[in-house]
Amino acid sequence: MEMPKANQMIIDAKPSIVAGLAQLLPKDAVLHYLNDTRPYECDALAAYACQPLAVVLPRTTEQVAAVLRFCHAHAIPVVPRGAGTSLAGGSLPTADSVVLSVARMVDVLETDYPNRFIRVQTGRTNVSVTAAVEDEGFFYAPDPSSQLACAIAGNIAMNSGGAHCLKYGVTTNNLLGVTLVQMDGTIIQIGGAYMDSGGLDLLGLICGSEGQLGIVTEATLRILPKPEGARPVLIGFDANEVAGACVSDIIKAGILPVAIEFMDRPCIVATEDFAKAGYPDCEALLIVEVEGSDNEIDLQLALIKEIAMRHNPVAFRESKSAEESQKIWLGRKSAFGAMGNIADYMCLDGTIPVSALPLVLRRIGELSQHYGLGVANVFHAGDGNMHPLILYNANKPGDLELCEAFGNDILRLCVEVGGCLTGEHGVGVEKRDLMTVQFAPADLEAQLNVKDVFDPKWLLNAAKVFPLDVSASRRATSV
Ligand SMILES: Cc1cc2nc3c(=O)[nH]c(=O)nc-3n(C[C@H](O)[C@H](O)[C@H](O)COP(=O)(O)OP(=O)(O)OC[C@H]3O[C@@H](n4cnc5c(N)ncnc54)[C@H](O)[C@@H]3O)c2cc1C
């Protein structure tokens, strides 16, 4: 993975840049010593790291605007950052950039239960949004597995999803409005505490824009009343393809579970060692969860059982209590941590039509043999959002490059079968160079033109999302 050469003039000007930033923010909100900035050198795609020039930690929208105005005036690149859990390298800094982290912007600004919304500063973690409203019987639906750590800022920038998004949709379906600071420091309001607004759908544009168009400092989020009840079943199969076919049949039958999660044997074994969730010894398992009243749950689960039985499952376990439900989910929620315990891994994120699952799982197995690298599959199967985890050894020369080539082949396969390069993790640097596989030159040009409007100097997160050769002429104007 290549990054553009840092601008030496900016690096040389570090003392005056730091002094300028220190005039805009409290002393402890500007970090510039290497030991202080080291935690910001990478995100969760830890294979790539680079020390930024400085890190700023504003507390208010006005402070964010002041920093951006300063950086805009001096043509200093800015990398927006939430909690740094991106798996696509979205918040990876460059050596000539200022990382603007919203981690200190965590306040709840407004809650309105009759109208079902909450307004928060975007540094607030995903899980703490639900925590702020659950005593009143509400929750915030998008639930990335990283929800303990990741911030609403990153969720909006990546249009994040999670296990329960099959029913409730991803971030864009639960976002009502944002406060956005543009690169020149202009503060704008987009959307609000209502269903839709007139004019162009700028909210749709901002959600998923990966820190390319502005910095989101506040968000109005839809909150929902907690469902009456929920119950998961765990179904084990003797082959990945059979589990894939079962998912396809459940969706075809018109049932809408709240979640359908898939894990294959390597992932089950690692998870059992790590979390001891009591999963069956099988090649693949599904966790299917449905919601509603007891009657509704019984009806849906009866149908799901009937479909599953047609695929000869080796295990079918229906939760009978809150403790059993928690145990069924425990393994799935610990899966990434468990894999990290046994090897370095790169977590991919592609989306395919659900009906292509059996074929794609088989091809991934064949590619794994071809490259000689292990792969574990854990993903949101209900909406076709796959997360193959490629295992490699970061200390073995050549292994990372092999892993990258394997990953690229999987993502090309996703596009080939009618899917796309990302389901929820975004493009970042990880999939940047594959954008030409998905988009024709005219499609890409249209996207570049949008960035030109919001960030004409190409200072915001400019080395991400678009292949470097495609964005080269625009980035050159910022130097
Ligand atoms: C163990 C693990 C499990 C995960 N599970 C899921 C999952 O189930 N579903 C899922 O969707 N993702 C998942 N992720 C990926 C990651 O957590 C999400 O992409 C998350 O939304 C990133 O949030 P963050 O606050 O950490 O963002 P960061 O990593 O800090 O940044 C992500 C992107 O957002 C931009 N950005 C950050 N703040 C702002 C801002 N204020 N304004 C504009 N742009 C901004 C950054 O420049 C970057 O491009 C997982 C990650 C890990 C490590």
The ligand as an SDF file (V2000), in Angstrom:
LIG
                    3D

 53 58  0  0  0  0  0  0  0  0999 V2000
  -13.1220   -5.3820   16.4790 C   0  0  0  0  0  0  0  0  0  0  0  0
  -13.7980   -4.5060   15.4590 C   0  0  0  0  0  0  0  0  0  0  0  0
  -15.0990   -4.8020   15.0690 C   0  0  0  0  0  0  0  0  0  0  0  0
  -15.7430   -4.0000   14.1220 C   0  0  0  0  0  0  0  0  0  0  0  0
  -17.0330   -4.2850   13.7910 N   0  0  0  0  0  0  0  0  0  0  0  0
  -17.6810   -3.4870   12.9300 C   0  0  0  0  0  0  0  0  0  0  0  0
  -19.0490   -3.7530   12.5930 C   0  0  0  0  0  0  0  0  0  0  0  0
  -19.6820   -4.7010   13.0680 O   0  0  0  0  0  0  0  0  0  0  0  0
  -19.6530   -2.9120   11.7140 N   0  0  0  0  0  0  0  0  0  0  0  0
  -18.9960   -1.8430   11.1620 C   0  0  0  0  0  0  0  0  0  0  0  0
  -19.5940   -1.1250   10.3720 O   0  0  0  0  0  0  0  0  0  0  0  0
  -17.7080   -1.5740   11.4730 N   0  0  0  0  0  0  0  0  0  0  0  0
  -17.0380   -2.3540   12.3360 C   0  0  0  0  0  0  0  0  0  0  0  0
  -15.7380   -2.0700   12.6590 N   0  0  0  0  0  0  0  0  0  0  0  0
  -15.0390   -0.9450   11.9940 C   0  0  0  0  0  0  0  0  0  0  0  0
  -15.0870    0.3910   12.7640 C   0  0  0  0  0  0  0  0  0  0  0  0
  -15.3450    0.1830   14.1340 O   0  0  0  0  0  0  0  0  0  0  0  0
  -16.1380    1.3200   12.1400 C   0  0  0  0  0  0  0  0  0  0  0  0
  -15.7370    1.7010   10.8470 O   0  0  0  0  0  0  0  0  0  0  0  0
  -16.3900    2.5760   12.9910 C   0  0  0  0  0  0  0  0  0  0  0  0
  -17.5030    3.2670   12.5370 O   0  0  0  0  0  0  0  0  0  0  0  0
  -15.2070    3.5270   13.0140 C   0  0  0  0  0  0  0  0  0  0  0  0
  -15.4920    4.4900   14.0010 O   0  0  0  0  0  0  0  0  0  0  0  0
  -14.3160    5.3240   14.6880 P   0  0  0  0  0  0  0  0  0  0  0  0
  -14.9430    6.3480   15.5460 O   0  0  0  0  0  0  0  0  0  0  0  0
  -13.3500    4.4190   15.3370 O   0  0  0  0  0  0  0  0  0  0  0  0
  -13.7060    6.0100   13.3970 O   0  0  0  0  0  0  0  0  0  0  0  0
  -12.1890    6.2420   12.9880 P   0  0  0  0  0  0  0  0  0  0  0  0
  -11.4890    4.9530   12.8010 O   0  0  0  0  0  0  0  0  0  0  0  0
  -11.5630    7.2270   13.8880 O   0  0  0  0  0  0  0  0  0  0  0  0
  -12.4100    6.9170   11.5590 O   0  0  0  0  0  0  0  0  0  0  0  0
  -13.0890    6.2570   10.5460 C   0  0  0  0  0  0  0  0  0  0  0  0
  -13.2850    7.2060    9.3580 C   0  0  0  0  0  0  0  0  0  0  0  0
  -14.1270    8.2580    9.7410 O   0  0  0  0  0  0  0  0  0  0  0  0
  -13.5070    9.5110    9.4830 C   0  0  0  0  0  0  0  0  0  0  0  0
  -13.9510   10.3960   10.5670 N   0  0  0  0  0  0  0  0  0  0  0  0
  -13.7320   10.2190   11.8950 C   0  0  0  0  0  0  0  0  0  0  0  0
  -14.3020   11.2090   12.5880 N   0  0  0  0  0  0  0  0  0  0  0  0
  -14.8940   12.0210   11.6860 C   0  0  0  0  0  0  0  0  0  0  0  0
  -15.6530   13.2040   11.8010 C   0  0  0  0  0  0  0  0  0  0  0  0
  -15.9010   13.7650   12.9820 N   0  0  0  0  0  0  0  0  0  0  0  0
  -16.1210   13.7790   10.6840 N   0  0  0  0  0  0  0  0  0  0  0  0
  -15.8590   13.2390    9.4590 C   0  0  0  0  0  0  0  0  0  0  0  0
  -15.1490   12.1200    9.2950 N   0  0  0  0  0  0  0  0  0  0  0  0
  -14.6770   11.5020   10.4010 C   0  0  0  0  0  0  0  0  0  0  0  0
  -12.0350    9.2030    9.5050 C   0  0  0  0  0  0  0  0  0  0  0  0
  -11.2890   10.1490    8.7690 O   0  0  0  0  0  0  0  0  0  0  0  0
  -12.0070    7.8310    8.8640 C   0  0  0  0  0  0  0  0  0  0  0  0
  -12.0470    7.9570    7.4690 O   0  0  0  0  0  0  0  0  0  0  0  0
  -15.0640   -2.8700   13.5740 C   0  0  0  0  0  0  0  0  0  0  0  0
  -13.7740   -2.5750   13.9930 C   0  0  0  0  0  0  0  0  0  0  0  0
  -13.1340   -3.3840   14.9040 C   0  0  0  0  0  0  0  0  0  0  0  0
  -11.7520   -3.0180   15.3220 C   0  0  0  0  0  0  0  0  0  0  0  0
  1  2  1  0
  2  3  1  0
  2 52  2  0
  3  4  2  0
  4  5  1  0
  4 50  1  0
  5  6  2  0
  6  7  1  0
  6 13  1  0
  7  8  2  0
  7  9  1  0
  9 10  1  0
 10 11  2  0
 10 12  1  0
 12 13  2  0
 13 14  1  0
 14 15  1  0
 14 50  1  0
 15 16  1  0
 16 17  1  0
 16 18  1  0
 18 19  1  0
 18 20  1  0
 20 21  1  0
 20 22  1  0
 22 23  1  0
 23 24  1  0
 24 25  2  0
 24 26  1  0
 24 27  1  0
 27 28  1  0
 28 29  2  0
 28 30  1  0
 28 31  1  0
 31 32  1  0
 32 33  1  0
 33 34  1  0
 33 48  1  0
 34 35  1  0
 35 36  1  0
 35 46  1  0
 36 37  1  0
 36 45  1  0
 37 38  2  0
 38 39  1  0
 39 40  1  0
 39 45  2  0
 40 41  1  0
 40 42  2  0
 42 43  1  0
 43 44  2  0
 44 45  1  0
 46 47  1  0
 46 48  1  0
 48 49  1  0
 50 51  2  0
 51 52  1  0
 52 53  1  0
M  END
$$$$
